[in-house]
Amino acid sequence: MGGYGDVQCIDENGIRLDGRKIDEVRPMSIEVGVVPVADGSARMTWGLNDVIAAVYGPMEAHPRKIQRQDRAVLDVRYNMAPFSTTDRIRPGFNRRSREISKVTAEALESVVLTELYPRSKIRVEIEIICAEAGTRCAGITAASVALAHAGIPMTDLVVSVASGKVHDIVVCDLNKEEDNYGEADLPMGILPNSGELVFLQMDGDLSPDQFQEAWDYNMEAAKVVHKHMVEALKRGEA
Amino acid sequence: MAIPLVPKLLRAHLAELAAEDMRHDGRGRFESRDVELEIDCLTRAEGSARVRMGDTIVFAGVKFQIMTPYPDRPNQGGLMCSAEVRPVAGRQWEPGPPSPQSIELGRVVDRGIRESGCINTEDLCIIPGEKAWQVILDLFAVSDDGNLFDAFALAAIAALKSATIPAERFEAGEDMPLEVSKTPIMCSYHKVGGRFVYDADRREELGGDERIHITLGDDDHVHSLQKGLKGIFTAAEFAEIMNEARSRCAELRDLVDKAIEGE
């Protein structure tokens, strides 16, 4: 997290740079079937984020060393397209995308009934076409919709949202400026039906009260996002 | 790319259809799939386009960087074109460093644009010998159902034509549109069941032989050619597809011009 900088992210009336209230989620849309050649896919726009997730499989797991005798493995790749940010990103994996791929795989493996498909793999491809802030949350959310669209059995969807702190005020669903100039970021992966968690990260500085506030914002925001996910899947069925 | 297991049966099927002058999806030999072209669809890119041809979907995004001109060309900027087919685009595309296939894709599209001279690299110079614009064109496949070449090439020229040089952000003057003086268009023909067809889909690519890519400029000048994959073709076959390419390129050029005008 950067320092305060010069940017005033919230005005005296509690209105943020993009016009939202502090507990409001950015506008979003979800559509399934956007990668016609994939077994399941979803595109999510969330603020200025634009994310495509595609699922292939279950299929034979190769190389063989990744096979597990008792379950399927999730082969998850999170990637930012070269034109997804203000400064072009050189193609190829970096440490950040590897870490996000790993925690995303672990979040999704917590809900996919992998034991139904021993020795196989399920490929999950997350491509960030346009990035604002919270691409990992959008990626996990879109990937869980794509898995459901592919008909992969799961105990629940995963809704991922982040709250954080700017100018010592806790705000829900950080935008780019708040991410750059804010003091804390708390992304979570929530199972909407049980309220359980499968993904959790945090960086920055939060007091115990602020932490609880951010946590509660995420729980509330997850309900909003979940509604969009379910509606997208229902539209996809029709 | 994973080696497909089914081509024998598929080849036989496509050959039977070819004998009746048919294609598996009901198209005529030189008929294309429906083409959709959308520009300015990527918020963070300085120029962008999305092309859909059947179930093939690609994006092209243009970004700019400041470069130091090459010592032998002190008053010229640069153009870089790279294609990336990531595993999102199909189960046959595997992760890892760029495959020879995706490198070929990027290079053939790059040649068509570069050699047409549609971008005057001298226009990209800011301070001779010190600063110039580098135009970076990134091609990104979302869904590969065949003929990524034509989809990439179409998205590429449309993205360039819609691009704005972000000079203000780099404190190098005012933002201005990128000058693109021509509209090079690629048409690709695949040998399927013993004869060339236009705009092959993924199954025709799998069960077909060689492919030929033709890029034509505004005045029907030829700017790039590429023969790919194993196969033998005759001069008469080439003359036939060249003739087809001339009329098809003109149609697609209109499509690009309309999209840019309607901006």
Chai-1 contact restraints between the chains, C-beta under 6 A:
chainA,res_idxA,chainB,res_idxB,connection_type,confidence,min_distance_angstrom,max_distance_angstrom,comment,restraint_id
A,V35,B,V142,contact,1.0,0.0,6.0,A-B,restraint_1
A,V35,B,S143,contact,1.0,0.0,6.0,A-B,restraint_2
A,P36,B,D55,contact,1.0,0.0,6.0,A-B,restraint_3
A,P36,B,S143,contact,1.0,0.0,6.0,A-B,restraint_4
A,V37,B,D55,contact,1.0,0.0,6.0,A-B,restraint_5
A,V37,B,G90,contact,1.0,0.0,6.0,A-B,restraint_6
A,V37,B,S143,contact,1.0,0.0,6.0,A-B,restraint_7
A,V37,B,D145,contact,1.0,0.0,6.0,A-B,restraint_8
A,L48,B,T43,contact,1.0,0.0,6.0,A-B,restraint_9
A,A54,B,V88,contact,1.0,0.0,6.0,A-B,restraint_10
A,Y56,B,R91,contact,1.0,0.0,6.0,A-B,restraint_11
A,A81,B,F140,contact,1.0,0.0,6.0,A-B,restraint_12
A,P82,B,D138,contact,1.0,0.0,6.0,A-B,restraint_13
A,F83,B,L42,contact,1.0,0.0,6.0,A-B,restraint_14
A,F83,B,A45,contact,1.0,0.0,6.0,A-B,restraint_15
A,F83,B,G61,contact,1.0,0.0,6.0,A-B,restraint_16
A,F83,B,K63,contact,1.0,0.0,6.0,A-B,restraint_17
A,F83,B,D138,contact,1.0,0.0,6.0,A-B,restraint_18
A,S84,B,R44,contact,1.0,0.0,6.0,A-B,restraint_19
A,T85,B,R44,contact,1.0,0.0,6.0,A-B,restraint_20
A,R88,B,K63,contact,1.0,0.0,6.0,A-B,restraint_21
A,R88,B,I136,contact,1.0,0.0,6.0,A-B,restraint_22
A,P91,B,E84,contact,1.0,0.0,6.0,A-B,restraint_23
A,E125,B,P87,contact,1.0,0.0,6.0,A-B,restraint_24
A,E125,B,V88,contact,1.0,0.0,6.0,A-B,restraint_25
A,E127,B,V88,contact,1.0,0.0,6.0,A-B,restraint_26
A,C130,B,L42,contact,1.0,0.0,6.0,A-B,restraint_27
A,C130,B,T43,contact,1.0,0.0,6.0,A-B,restraint_28
A,C130,B,R44,contact,1.0,0.0,6.0,A-B,restraint_29
